[in-house]
Each structure stands twice: as structure tokens, then as C-alpha cells.
Amino acid sequence: MKQEQTANKNVLIIGAAVIDMIVHVNQLPKTGEDIYGKHVETMVGGCAYNVQQVINHFGINHDLFVPVGIGPHAHIIRTHLEKQQIPIILEDTSKDNGWNISFVEPDGERTFLTIPGLETEWRHEWFQRIHLADYDYIYLSGYELEGTSGEVLVQEIMQNRAKHAKIIFDPGPRIAYLDKTVLETILTANTIVHCNLSELKELMSVKTVTEGATFLYQKTKEAIVVTMGAEGCFYLDKNRSGIIPAKPVKVVDTIGAGDSHTGAFISGLAQGLTLEEACRLGNRTSEKVVQQSGCNLTKIL
């Protein structure tokens, strides 16, 4: 059930809404192999949409800024957003939205095959539909920074956000595909990085969470949050660092675990929680998500 809205900061969630197809497999196929899988669910997903679901649950003032195109996938997304009474701020009839298959193995780990769509083609004119200076926190994921979209997003956010606004950046697993200049700009722009341990190691070319977070803080001068699965969550800022242990739970699959942690973390900050308290809220939320199949947060939270 959605919590009642409280007086808090205003959050903008920039990113994608796509179609997620969840398929359970005993193991990933090898080249040339033919395996069976079990189709579990087809649903609206995408990092930004997942984050929005959590932020909405906690009653935080927010807007979801995702492109909705034209075509069969966009139709499903549009109908779903309208049913949930989520305002569609950005519509563009040039292309359909993308989709992906999430392969989930018995240990709950997931592997994605993504077919990109409109959500990967950000344009300057889209930002005429929103006033970036109205927001205190701006969520952004690495998926949206690939290719020319990265230059568009960085330029618009840097030029038009409020001076006090903080970016919450989720690098995602495709860090190697990001333009180095775009990535460097984001990391030196009043940005809180929220990532998992694999992403941190890829981002900073280090082996340990403490080393990576320390080096990254030297760039951002803002809090660093690193999720570590069953081990919990590591946090660091100029005053303190530590690990918040995760509660032992039975993992069904990990789809949406990182997004749910990010959404709860942002919600905590927007409500005035400390860094450590916001991380604890993230832990509690993601613990619920990993015990369910898929990432239908309206059912889980």
C-alpha cells in the first residue's frame, strides 16, 4: 500500500520504461545450444520506472520523466501508466519503446538481453516539457548515458538544474560503453553515486569496496553507496563509513533489487534521513523484493 504523502523534497526520475519478460532457466544457454525456459511474467519495467514505484510508495513528491513512443510496447506502457495514474510527461511518436528478456537462474541471479528503443535516443527538445530547476534530487542511470544521449542529458542537467540539486547516479552494468568525458562530468557534478560492488570495481578499477569508494569520493565529494547483496550495504562520506548488514532472506530472484534499494535510499534522503538511515531503508526494501519473482513493486511493497 502506498504511504501517505509527506512534506519533503522534490525528485525527478529520468530514464526508461520498457517491457520486461521474465524467464526462469536452469542455466544460461551456450553457443548453439537449445534449452527450455519457463515464462514467468511480462510486465512494465526499466530502472527509472522501478525507482518511481518505490518513491511513490514512500509518498515522495516526484515526477517520472521517461519517453513513451508509438508501437505495441509503447501501447502497453502507456496503458499501464494511465491505469496507475502516473502522468505521462514525455510522448514522442517517432519510435516504439524497447524491451528485454530477464533470464533468472536457480540461485536468483539474472542476466538481461535488451532490445533498445526510444528510451535510448534522448533529445534536447524533450526538456522543453519539464523545468529542471524545480527538483532537489535528480535520478539518472548509466543506461541513458550511452551514445549521443549522454551528451544531451549532461548538457541539459548541468545547465538547467537548481544549484543545490543533487544527482543520484546509478552507473549500471554497461560502464565500459559510456563516453569518458560524459562520465567524468557526471562524477564531478554534486553527484551521489549509488551502485553495486561489481559496478564500483568496473568504475574505479579496484578490488575492494573501501578502496573504490574512497577513490570515487575524491572525485565526487559526495556520499558513495555500494550494495553488496547478502553482505548488505557499504556507505562512505567525508565524516564516516561503514557496512549495514543485510537481513538473511531466501532469494527468489534479484530483478529490481538494486532499483528498489536506490528508490528507498532517495526517499530516505528526501524525507531528511541521515545517510546511514537512508541506507537502512534501502536494505529493508530490497530484502522484500528479492524474496519475490520479478519486480512488480505494486504487489511487493
N, C-alpha and C positions, 0 to 999 in steps of 0.2 A: 504494500500500500504506500502511495506517495505521502510523504510527510507534509505538514502544513508549511507554507512558505514563511520564511523569517526575513527580517530586515538584514540585508547583507550586501556584499559587493556584487558587481555585475560581471558575468562571464560570457565571453564569445567563444564558441566552439567551431573552429574552422576545419574542414576536412571532407570526408566522404560518407555517403550512404550507398551501400551496394547490396547485392543479393548474395547471401551465404548459403551454400549447400553443404550440409554436414554428412560425412560418410565414415562409418566405422570400418576399419580394416585390421586384419591380424598382423600384417606387416606391409610396409610400402612396397610397391612393385619394383622389380629390377627391369633393366632394359630388355624389351622383347617378351616380358612375362605377362601372363593373363591371370589376374586374381579376381576374387569376388569381394564385394563390399556390401555393407548394409546402409541404405539411405535412411538417415535418422530424421532429418528435418531440413526444410528450405525456409529461409527467413530473411528479414532485412537486417543487415549488419553494417560493418565498417567501423573503424576506430572512433571517428567523431560521433557517429550515431550511438555507439555503445557508451561512450563517455557521457553523452547527453542524457541517456536513460538513468544513469546513476545520479548525475547532478540534479535532474528533475525529481528524482526520488527524495533527495535531501532538501527540496524546496528552495533551491538557489536561483536567484534571478539570472536568466541566461537567454541566449539566442543560439540556435543551430544554423550555421551558415554552410550548407552543403548544396552543390548543384544538383538539380533534378532535371533530367533531359526528356527525350521523347523515344518511345520504343517499349518493348514488353517488360524490361527490367524497371525502367523508369515508371511505368504504369503501376507496377506492384509497390514500388517505393512511395509514389505519390499517394496512392490509396491508403497505404499503411500510415503515413504521416498524418493524413487528414483524419483517419479514424482515431489516432492518438491525440488529435487537436494540437499538433506541432506545426507552427507557422512555416510555410514554405517561402523563404525569403528569396531564394535564387533559383529561377527557372530559365532554361536555355533549350531551345528546340533543335539544336544542331546535331545532337548525337544521343545515343542511349547511355544509360549508366552501366557500369561494369558489374562483374560477378566473380565469385571464386568457389572452389571446392576445398573444403577443410577435411583432410584425411586424419582421423583420430585413431591412434594405436591403443592396444590394451592398457598401457601404463598411463594413458591420458594425454600423452604428448601429441601435438597436432602439427601438420605440415600443410601449407597452402599452395594451391595453384590458382593464380589470379589472371583474369582476362580484363584488362583495364578498359575504362570507358570515359565518359565526360568528366568524371571527377579528377582525372589526371591532366586536364587541359585548362588550367586557371588563366583568367584574362583580366586585364586592368579594368575593363568596363563593368565587370561584375561588382566591383567595390563601390560603384555609384549607388548601390542598393542598400548600403549599410554605412553607419557612422562609427568608425573605429575608435574615435576618441571617447565614446560613451562607456568603454569597458575597462574594468580594473584588472582582469585576467584574460589572457588570450591563449586558448589551447591550440597547439599545432603539432602535427605528426610528420615524421620524415617521409612518409608515403607521398605527401603533397609537394614535397620539395624537389622531386626528381625532374630533370629536364628543364624546359623553359618555365614551368610553373614555379620553380624555386625562385627565380629572379623576380617574377611578378609578385609573389607573396611577400618576399623580403622587402621589396621596394615599397609596396603598399603599407605594410605593417610598420616599417621603420619611419615612414614619412607621416603617417596619419594617426597612429595610436596616441593615447594620452601619455605624457611624460612619466607619470607614476606607474603606468600599466606594466605588469609583468607577464612575460611569455612563459607558458608551461609547455616545454618541448619534449615530445616522445620521439626519439630518433627512429625507432622501428628497426627491423632486421636488415634493411637494404641500405645501410650506411655507405657501403662501398660505391653505390650508384649516385650519391649526392655530389654536386659540384662543390669543390673545396672552398671556393670563395663564399658561396651561399651558406655553407655550414659554418664557416668561421664567423660570418656576420651574425647568424643566429646565436652562436655561443658567446658572443660579446655584447649582447643586447638586453641586459637586465633579465636574463633568462634562467628559470629554474628547470633543470634537466631531471626528468623522471624516466628511468629506463630499467631494463633488466641487466643482469650481470653479463650476459653474452654481448649485449649491445654496448655496454661500458667498455669491455675489453676490445671490441672492434673499433670503438670511437677513439680510444686513447692508446691502443697497442700496449696494454699492460696485462699482468697476470692476476693481480689481486684487487679486490674491491676497494680497499683503503688507498692503495697507490693510485688507482684510476680516478677515484672520486677526488682525491687531493689535487692531482694534476688538473682535473677538469674544473675544480673550484678556482684554481688560479686563473683560468680563462673567464669564467662566468661571474665570479664574485657573488654568486647566489647559491642557494641551497641545492644540494645534489641528493636525489633519492634513487636507490637501486633495489629493485625487488629481486629476491633470490630463491623463489619457490618455497620449498618446505623449510628452508632456513630462516625465512622471514624477510625483513626489510632493513637495509642499511641507509642511514641518513648522515649528512655532514653539512655544516655551515661554518661560519667564522668562529662560532663560540663552542661548538660541541659536535660530537659524532657518536654513533652507537648503532647497535642492531636491536630491532624489535622482533622477538621470536614469533614465528607463526604457530598457530594452534594446529596440532596434528589432526588431519581430516582425511577421509577416504577420497582420493581424486578420481573423478569420473572422466573429465577432460578439462584441458586448460584453456579452451577457447574463451576469450573475453576476460581472462583473469587479470592481465595487465591493464586493459582498458578500465575495468571496474575499479582496480586499485587507483589508477590515475584520477578517475572521476570522483571517487570518495576523497582522495587527497586534496583535489581542488576545492571540493565542497567544504572540507575542513578549514582550509585557508580562508575561504570566502566568509566563513562564519566566525573567524577570529581565533581559531585554534592555533596552538603552537605547532612548530614543525613536527615534533615528536607525536603530539596528539593527532595531527592530520595523518601521519603515517600509520598510527594505530587504527584509525578509522578505515584507512585503505586496506590494512590487513584483514580486519573483520569482514569487510565487504567482499574481497576476493576469495576469502575462505568459503563463503556461501556459494560463490559462482563455480568454483572448481568441483563442487560436490554434485553438480547438475550437468546434464548433457546439453551442449550448445550454449548460447549466450542470450537467451530470452529473459532479459533482466526484469521485464514487467511481471514475470511469473516467479522469479527467484527472490527479488528484494521485498 
